[in-house]
Amino acid sequence: MNTTVAKIRFSRLFYSDLVNVQCAFDETEEAVLQLENMIETIELREKELEHRFQLTLYQKKREDELDDLKGKQSLKCEMMPCELGKSTTC
């Protein structure tokens, strides 16, 4: 009889410990999932920032090229005066 009571107590303690371990596992799993989501969000933001930076560089390059073309066109007009009557602008 005494061994039966001891076995029941052991079973209850074991079950209680098992439930505690399961709860800890569930909490840890949830925390890992949240961490993975945070990492993914950060990586996406970094990619977006890099994309915006590259786009800004591209826009600046295109603006510089346009300014160069405008400068060349302006020099061309200065070097070759427009004929009167044909065109009012170069």
N, C-alpha and C positions, 0 to 999 in steps of 0.2 A: 504494500500500500504506500509506503514511504517513497519507494522508487517511482511509483506512478505519479505522485504529486510532484516529485522533482522533475520528471519528464514533462509534465504539463507546464510547470514554471519555465523550464528550458525552452519548450516549444513557444510559449508566449513571448519570452525575451527574444528568441530567434526571429519570430514573426515581426515583432516590434522593430528589431534592428534591420530586418529586410525591408520593411516599409520606409524606415529612415533612409536607407541606402537608395531605394527607388526614388524617393522625393529629392534627394541630393542629386541623383543622376538626371532627373527631369529638369531641375533648376539649372544644372550645368549645361545640359543640352540646349535649353532656351537661351542661356547666356552666349553660347557658342554661335547659335543662329543669329542672334542680334549682332554679335561681333562680325560675322560674315557679311551681314547686310550693311553694316557701317563701312567695312572695308570696300565693298562693292560700290557704295555711294561715293566714297572718297576717290576711288579709282576713276569712276565716271566723271566726277568733277575735275579731276586732274586732266583727263583727256579733253574735256570741254575747254578748259583753260588753255591747254596747249593748242587746240584747234583755233581758238580765238586769237592767240598770239601769232600763229602762222598766218591767219587771215589778215591780221593787222600788218604783218611784214609784207605780205603780197600786195595789199592795198597801197602801202607806202612805196613799194617798188613800181607799181603801175602809175602812181601819181608822179613819181620822179621821171618815169619814161615819158609821160604826157608833157610834163614841164620841159623836158629836153626837146621833144618834138615841136612844142610851141616856140621855144627859143630858136630852133633851126628854121622854122617857118618864118619867124620874124626876121632873122638874118637874111634869109632868101629874099624876102620882100625889100629889105633895105639895099641889098646888092643889086637887085633887078627891079628898078622902079616900074610900077604899073603904067601901061600905056593909057593915055587919057582917052576917055570915052569907052574903053573896053571893060574896065573893071574899076570899081571904087575901092575895093579891098583886095588884099592879097590872100 
